[in-house]
């Protein structure tokens, strides 16, 4: 196996970790819609110790892409410039909201920053779905690896459907995370019911998206991809069942597996491409024509072997430290 394939696999793993961890963060933020202040406070308390660490996975995945496949990084940022700007603004608002929400106990103050968290969770979830689908569907990239389309070319029905699916899946994932983090029995029962409904909605949109993607992309052209997608659907179904019977741990494990299998499915469908050109397949960016030199990849591989296990151990330790459930009395706002 050459280094180009190794780094494609590593970036796949990094994005998988990001979508799993930041996915439930986004989902918890979206779950705050229409909730009383005390419940919103419990939701924020559940992800408060880990949300910023989860975002590191996005930074690491982006950095790895820049170092291993610089042409992809350059083309991707020019392609999704406006979308990434909107996502960045939403994430900045979200991060500021986490820090400022507790500075004053005024209801208007708290409501303002809670809206910032909701907005900063919904927008990235939607835009990530749009971006991932467009990567597979194909973008107008010319022979110079330049994007020659517009922002509105990204907002096609297939990509928007994928964005809606990501929002529903992440919200389902976030609801399941709350099932293992909260202790209020009445609230847990309500979230279990909501999780089940969200899972069913995500499943319906998943099937609809799969049908559209089968026509507009080559998502289902490879056997491994089909296997991963089927495993993702099975895990989603089992997650719905687990939420229905109020088995929080099984529901969260199932939604985690569903997200992981979905990401594996997308990346195996792309391989060896990374960005598909809709103008000419030969213009697509792949793991060879967009890669760094062999020397660079070798140095990066050595560094990854040293530092990635350290980061994983630290993140596992942080989750162990903050594994206790959140009680209503742990929140200051009533």
N, C-alpha and C positions, 0 to 999 in steps of 0.2 A: 504493500500500500504506500503510495507516494505522499509527500507532505501536503500537496494540494488537497487530496481527499481527506487527510487527517484534519486539516483546518476547516474544511467544509463541515466535517462531522462535529468538530469542537464548537463551531459557531452555531450549529443546529442545537447542540446541548445547551449552550448559553441562552439562546432564544427560548428554548423549552423551559429552562429554569425561570427566565424572566416572565413568560406568560403564565406559568403556574403560580409564582409568588406574587407578582404585581397584579396578576389577574384577580386574585381574591381581594387584594387591596382596592382595585377599581370597583369590584362587585360590592364590597362593604360600603364604599362611598356612595354608590348608586342606591343601595338599600336604605340610605338615610332619607330618601324622598318621602315627605309626608309624615315623618315620625316625630313624636314629642321630643322635647329637648333632652330629657333624661335618657331616653333610648338612644338618641343620636350620640349622646356623651358616652354611653356604653360601647357603641359601635366604634367610636374613635379610640376609646381606651383599648379595645381589642387589637387594633392594628397599630396603635401609637408607637410601641417599641420596635416595630419591624418594618414599617412602610418605607423608611428612607434606605434601609439596608437592601430591601427588595429592589429598589430602583437602581442600585449599583449594577445589577445584572444587565440592565439596558445599556448602561455606560460601558460595561465590560464587553458586551456583544458588539456595540458600535465601535469601540476601540480595536477589537480583534478584527472586525471587518475592514477597518481603515488600514491596519498593518498588513493583513494577509491578502486582501483583495482591494487595493487602493482605487482601481478604476471603478469598481462597483460602488465604493463609498462616494466617489466624486459624482458619478452619474445619478446615484440614488438621491443624494442631497439636492442636486439641481432638479431632479424630477419631482420630488416631494417637498420642494422648498416651502411653498405656502402651507401645505398640510403640516409639515414639521414645525413651522413657525407657530401655527395655531396650537399644535400639541404642546410646544414649549411654553407658550403663554398660559395654557391650561395647567400644566404641571407646576409652573411658578406660582400661580394663584393657589393651587392645592397645597404646595409646601408652605407658603406664607400663611395660609388659613390654619394649618396644623399648629403653627407657632403662635399665632395671635389670638386664636379662639378663646383661650383661657385667661387672657390678660385682664378682661373686665367681665363682670357678671350681668351686664345689661342684656336683656333678651334680644334687643335689636342687634347688638354687637355680635352675639353668639349666632343668631340667625344669618347674619351677613356672611360670616366666615364658614358656616355650615353650607351655605349655598356655594361658596368657593370650592369646598371639598367635593360637593356633588358635581359641579360643573367640571372640575379638574379630574374627575374620575370618569364621567360619561364621555367627554370629548376624546381623550386618548384611546379609550376602549373602542369607540366607533372608528377612529382614524387608523388604528392598527389593523382592524379588519379590512378596511378599504385598501390600505397599502399592501397587505399580504396577498389579497386576491388579485390586485393589479400586477404584482410581480409575476404571478403565474399566468394570468390572462394574457399578458403581453402589453408592452408600452411602445409608443413610437420613438424608437431609438435608432439613430442612423449609423452609418459605417464608422463614424468617428467617436462612437459611444456617447453621443449627445442626445438629450431628450428634446424632441422637436414638437411636442404637443403642448397643451395648456392645462391649467389646473382643473378645468371642467371636464377634460378628457378622463380624469381619474374618477369622476362621479358618475360612472356608468351603472346601470341597474344591477349587474352581477356583483360589482364591488360594494355597492350600497347594501345589497342583501347580505353580503359577507360581513359588512360592518355591523348590521343589526344582529346577526348571529353572534358575533363576538361579544356584543353588549349583553345579550341574553345569557350566553354561556358564562361570562365572567360574573354576572350578577348571581346566577345560580351557584357558581363556585364560591362567591363571597358569602351568600346565605349559608352555605354548608360550613364555611369557616366559622361563622357566628355560632353555629350549632355546637361546635366543640370549644367555644371560648366564653359563652355566656352561662349564667347560672340561674337566672330568673325563669322558673318553670313555665309561667304563663306566656312570657315572651318567647321562650323556646318553642312552645307549641304553635304559636302564631307564625314564627319564622319557618317551622317545618312545613306548614301548609303553604306558605308563600314559596318556599324552595321547590316543593312538588310542582306547583303551577308554573314556576319559572323553568323548571326542567322540561316539562311537557311543551312549553312554548319554544324553548331552545331546540327540542327534538324535532318539532314540526318545521321550524325554519331551517334546521340542519338538512332535513330531507329535501325541502324545497331548494335550498342552496345547492345541494349535491346534484339535483336534477339540472339546474341551470348551468352549473359549473361543468357538468359532463358534456354539455353542448358547446359552451364557449371556451373551454380550456381542455387541456389533456390531463386533468387531475386524476382520472381513472384509467389512464393508459398503461400503468405499470402494476404488476401483481403485488409487489410490496406495499405500494400506496393504497391499493384496495384493501389489503389486510389491515393496515393501520387505521384507515377510515372506519372499517367495520368494527374494529376493536374500540375505537372512540365512541361509536354509536352504542355498542353494547354497554360500555362503561356508563354512558349517559343514561341509558335505560335503567341500569342497576342503581344509579344515583337517584333517579326519580323514585324508584321503589324504596330505597333506603330512607329518603326524606319522608315518604308517605308513612312508613312504619316508625318514624322518629328515631332512626339510628344515625346519629350525627357523624360518628367516626367513619362509618361505611359510606355515607353520602359524600363526605369530604374526600375520602380516598378515591371514590369513583369519579368525582368531578376532576380531581387531580389527574387521574389516569386518562380521562377523556381529553383534557387539554393537551397532555403529553403526546398521546397518539395522534391527535389532530395536527400538531406541529410536525411530528415525524412524517406524517402523511404529506404535508405540504412540501417539506424539504426533499423527500424522496421523489416527489413528482417533479420538482425543479431539477434535481441532479442530472447531469453535471452543470446545468445552467444555474445562474443566480438571478439574472434579470433577463426576461424574455423580450425580444424585439418583435413587435407586431408588423414592422415593415418588411423584414427579411429575417428568417431564422438564423442566417449566418451572422447577423449583426448582434445576436444575443451575447451577453456577457456570461462567461462560464468560469470554472475554477482554474482554467489555464490561461486564457487570453486576458484575464483581469487580475492575475495574481502577482504578488511580489516575487523577487528573485529567490532562488533556492537557498541562498545564504541567509537572507532575511527570515525565511520560514524556519530554517534550522535554529537560528537564535531564539526565535519566538517559541518554538517547541520546547527548548530547554527551559526557558523562563516559565512557560505554562506548567511544565511538569513540577516545578518547584513551588510556584505560588498558588496555583488553582487548588491543590489539596488544603493549603493553609486557609484560604478563603472559605472553602466548604466547611472545614472544621469550626472556624469562627462562627459562621452562620448557624450551624447546627447547635453550637453552644448557646448562642443568643436565643434561639427558639426554646431550648431546654430551660433557660433561666426564666423566660416569660411564658411558661406553659400553663400557669394557673388561670382558672376561669374568672371572669369579671362579674362582680356583684353590683346591683343597683346602688349600694351604699358606697361603692368606690368612686362614684361620679359626684361632682360638686354641684351640678346644675339640676334642679328639680322643678 
